[in-house]
Structures are given as structure tokens and as C-alpha cells.
Amino acid sequence: MDLFLSIEAFVKAAEAESFANAARQLGIGKSLVTARVKQLEEHYGVALFHRSTRAVRLSEIGERYYKDCAELLKRVYDLSARSQVETLALSGTLHIHVLPGFALGHFSRTLIDFRAIYPRIEFEVTVSDRVVDPVQEGFDIALQIYPPASNSLVERKLFPVRGVLCAAPQYLKDEPLIETPLDLIRHDFARYAYYPWGDKWPLMKGNECFQIELTPILKTNSVHLLLEFARAGAGVVYLPTMVAAPDLLERRLVRVLPEYAAPPLWLSAVYPTSHRSTSKVKVFVDFMRSRFQTEPQWDKALGIATEVDSADENGTAEPGAS
């Protein structure tokens, strides 16, 4: 016996005072309604109805059972309706803007794993280094390292974006030694165009900060062009570890001044305040935060993960905060 179906048939028959009318409401045969009610009576060992050729009416004990069963049925119906609404809310398209450094090599795996859980959500992904305002440009979420562009945006930090100075082994073999930050001045240097410190580099060594002005021979908004520049033996570059890690691990590149690094930036999910309660935005941002709640795997592989300020790691910037 399916207890829920039997309770449903009992409640509908009690309300309609007819097995035939109950059957029409449920879209099943009258004999099936009769059988389900009989199964329920046998299950409880009581007669729930007084039956006649013209109608059925609840017995005294049936009236008591009806109140509880009707309430139970309503709660099940409400739960089902709410579930359907939530399922529909977790569908549709997410429009996302992503930095190339994260999109190429890491983001696709995230999308695959997310859609295994939420298959009704689809994606339209724009990959570029531009600083965007999701409100003005119609994005649900921007995954970026820049502060929010307006007061109408929320920022949720995902993981630290660390960088390394590196070069090809053949370049370092033929050029002057690099033993201190000042030695970098004698080398061809290339950098990402939108680092916040410009040409004045704050290179940290422990708690000490060594600031040096480096004039690059190449500035670009493409970290992958920088990677190719370094692979070609053209000079020293500063690359995000999430881009440089495979080449460093395979020794196509080697670290330069490994004890020095610029302060880490943060990859954040930035989205309009109006999207704060949007189900598909919330589940995606929560999924990203859960996925990267520990140190990024590329930093672990390189052995350079360091202590991260807990407020930054767990914080959510309210509208207008950077």
C-alpha cells in the first residue's frame, strides 16, 4: 500500500462525499479510489465511511482522521509547490564575465562540476580583462580582481591571486644574475597592464617591503601573452600562479627571486545588490566559495601558500566596499 495515495483518496472522497467525484478530481478510476480507501481502513483497523447507494459520509472516527489527514495532505502539497518554484528558480542562464587568467585552464572544470548538480542552469560567459559594471553591461556576476565599479554592487571574495617573478631557464643562463630586486632593472621586464601598483613594485619579503620602479618593455592586458613572452626567453615576467604553475612545475619556467612577491590580490564574485536573493546567483557564488575555501591547488602544488588574513578570506564587502 502507498500510504500517501491512500490518504489522498480518503481526503478527496470525504470532501466530495463521493468516490466517483474523488476519482474525477484525481484522474483515476472509481474502483482505484475505493481500493485505496479500503486499504487505509484495513491499515488502521477502522471504518472511515458510512456507505450507501447514494453517497458516502464520514464515520465518527473518520471525521477525526479526516482533520489530521487533510492537514497532512495540504502540507505535502505546499512542499511540492515550493519545491517546483525553487526548481524553476534554479534554471535559466547565468551571464558571467571572467578574467582570462582564471577562465583558461580552471573555470571550465568548475562549470562542469556545478552543472552536474544544477543541470537546468546554463551559462553565457564573456572572457576579457576589462573592468565591467555588471549592472550597466547586463552581467549577473563578474569574476574579477578589481574593486566593484559602483555602489550598487556586492563583492564576495573567493581566493587569493598570488604572483611570481619568473623566466625561461635559457634566458637566465645568458643574462646577468638576479640576486636582489635592484638586479631586475638590468633585465627586460614584462607585466600585466592593470596591476594596481603600476610600475612601482612593492616586493614583499616576509614583513619587509622593497619598492622598486620597473620600466617594462611590454605591458599587456593578456597574462597568456606574458606567458608566451617568458617561454620564448624574452625576459622576466610577473605572472599569476594560476597561470604560471604548469610551466613552473614542468621547468619550462623557473622562479626569479622566489623569496620576493607582490602583495596578493583577490578574485571576487561581484554582482548587483538586486541579485543578492536570486537563487541561481546565490547557489553559484556559494558553490565557488565552497570549491575554493582552502588554498588554491596551484599554490599548494608550488608550495607557496601563505597565511591569509581571515577577514579577507571570509569577508563579504557590502555595496560600495572595495
C-alpha angles and dihedrals in degrees: 000000000000100000095199094051090048092050090047091052091047094051094046092047091049092051094044093039085219135084090210094054091045089053091052091051092050095042094236137108123282091237090058092053090049091049093049093050090048090051090052092050090050091047092055096031094232139105108247098184141039103222129205135164090261105039148345124237133184120267118228092264089041090060090055092048091046095062093053094041093048091051091048092049092050091052091050091049091048091049091050092049092049090048091052091050092049091047091053090047089055092061138076131060130319113208107209134180113207135184112244092233090064099030096058109066104000114037098063092062089050091053093049093051093044094051090050085067099033106030094166093064116088130189139226106190126191115195118203143116095239119124103241137190104220091205095055096039100041101247122146092205136008118202102205147140094227128093116261112281096224145017091256094071135090121213123206116184116227110178141334118269107215126185140207136203107235145159141179116278092237091055093052091046093061101036134070117286118268108216102142134025089256089064089066090073089071093056136076106257132193129189146176109270098226104051106133095234096058112198095339103087121202100206111190125209107181105306093338122097121207112191118201133170112231121187107208124215086207131035118177142161089226117087088187091059087053089052091053090046090055095044089054090058093244098136148294119319137184109227135177109253091234087064101035100042099090092050093045093049091048091046094239083124131025130204121258118211090354092188090063129071139155116250112281120257124210132241105221138184107234120189140157118277087235088065094053092103097034105122099218093047091048095049092047095049091045089049091052093048091049092048093052100032090118128051113300111268093236091058090048090051090053093045094232103113109131138182113296125206104258093218091056093044095053103024129116116204113221121223111307095014120124 
